[in-house]
């Protein structure tokens, strides 16, 4: 035939080989997993919509809170919350919040935020000057004895 081109050899050798890499994913399993997650999300959304229409709050997950018992009459407890830079001085039936900061240096600072006793039931009353000094002294002593931290009164 006159229109046929003669076969020419390729400039490089061609040899069939194995494909390398990760196996081909199971697409049917991936689609089934995607549908399952979608159905779970839709069901959760439908529950939230039903709760909202009924006027109730979403289901709360109860969290266990560690609540320390109140100290016995005549005793006290000092709680430090270093990340919040506060200390709480707690007596049997009242408490006072203090600002308390220590950043790892040789000393930290402590001072009264409001100078107000807070009692159970929301009653608040101002502290006397003697009470302020007594609470500061006890917090400073507690930090030194139990945490090895030196605190100085703010403004001193």
C-alpha positions in Angstrom: 0.0 0.0 0.0 1.3 3.3 -0.9 -0.1 5.3 2.2 1.5 3.2 4.9 4.4 4.6 6.8 7.2 2.3 7.7 7.5 1.4 11.4 10.3 3.2 13.0 12.0 2.0 16.2 11.5 4.2 19.4 14.6 6.1 20.5 14.4 4.5 24.0 13.5 1.0 25.1 10.0 0.4 26.4 9.5 -2.2 29.1 6.4 -2.8 31.2 7.0 -2.3 34.9 5.3 -2.3 38.3 3.6 0.8 39.6 5.0 2.1 42.8 3.4 4.1 45.6 0.5 3.7 48.0 -2.3 1.2 47.1 -5.4 2.5 45.3 -7.9 3.7 48.0 -11.1 1.8 48.4 -13.5 4.5 47.1 -16.6 2.6 48.1 -15.5 2.5 51.7 -14.6 6.2 51.7 -18.0 7.1 50.3 -19.7 4.9 52.9 -17.7 6.5 55.7 -18.5 10.0 54.4 -22.2 9.2 54.3 -22.2 7.8 57.8 -20.5 11.0 59.2 -22.9 13.2 57.2 -25.9 11.3 58.6 -24.5 11.7 62.2 -24.1 15.4 61.7 -27.6 15.8 60.3 -29.1 13.8 63.2 -27.2 16.0 65.7 -28.4 19.2 63.9 -32.0 17.9 63.9 -31.8 17.3 67.7 -30.5 20.8 68.3 -33.2 22.4 66.1 -35.9 20.4 68.0 -34.5 21.6 71.3 -34.3 25.2 70.1 -37.9 25.1 68.9 -39.0 23.5 72.2 -37.3 26.4 74.0 -34.9 24.2 76.0 -31.1 24.6 76.2 -28.8 22.1 74.5 -27.8 19.1 76.6 -25.1 20.0 79.0 -22.3 17.6 79.7 -22.0 17.5 83.5 -18.5 18.3 84.7 -17.2 17.2 88.1 -16.0 20.1 90.0 -13.6 19.7 92.9 -15.1 21.8 95.7 -13.0 22.0 98.8 -14.9 21.9 102.1 -15.0 25.1 104.1 -12.4 25.4 106.8 -13.5 24.8 110.4 -14.3 27.8 112.5 -11.1 29.6 113.4 -9.1 28.1 110.6 -8.4 29.4 107.1 -7.2 28.3 103.6 -5.3 30.1 100.9 -5.9 29.2 97.2 -3.6 30.4 94.5 -4.6 30.7 90.9 -1.3 31.7 89.3 -2.6 31.8 85.7 -5.4 34.1 86.8 -3.0 36.1 89.0 -5.3 35.8 92.0 -5.3 34.4 95.5 -8.4 33.6 97.6 -8.3 33.7 101.4 -11.1 31.5 102.7 -12.4 31.4 106.3 -15.2 29.3 107.6 -18.0 31.6 106.4 -16.4 34.3 104.3 -13.7 34.9 101.7 -11.7 37.7 100.1 -10.1 37.9 96.6 -6.6 39.3 96.2 -4.5 40.1 93.2 -1.4 37.8 93.3 1.3 37.6 90.7 4.6 35.7 90.5 6.5 35.2 87.3 9.3 33.0 88.5 11.5 35.9 89.7 12.9 36.4 93.2 9.6 38.0 94.4 6.0 38.3 93.5 3.3 40.7 94.6 0.0 40.5 96.4 -2.6 43.1 97.2 -6.3 43.5 97.8 -8.6 43.7 94.8 -11.6 45.2 96.5 -11.0 44.9 100.2 -14.4 43.3 100.7 -15.4 40.1 102.5 -17.8 37.9 100.6 -20.1 35.7 102.6 -22.3 32.8 101.4 -25.6 34.3 100.2 -24.0 37.2 98.4 -23.5 39.4 101.4 -20.5 41.8 101.0 -19.0 44.0 103.7 -15.8 46.1 103.7 -12.7 44.9 105.5 -11.1 46.9 108.3 -7.5 48.0 108.1 -6.4 45.3 110.6 -8.2 42.6 108.6 -6.5 43.7 105.4 -3.0 43.5 107.1 -3.8 40.1 108.7 -5.0 38.6 105.4 -1.9 39.9 103.5 0.4 38.5 106.2 -1.2 35.1 106.1 -1.2 34.9 102.3 2.5 36.0 102.2 3.4 33.4 104.9 1.4 30.6 103.1 3.2 31.3 99.8 6.6 31.1 101.6 5.9 28.0 103.6 4.0 25.9 101.0 5.3 27.2 97.7 8.7 28.6 98.5 7.7 31.9 96.9 8.4 35.4 98.3 5.5 37.8 97.9 5.6 41.5 98.7 2.6 43.7 99.3 1.7 45.8 96.3 2.9 49.3 96.6 5.5 48.4 99.2 
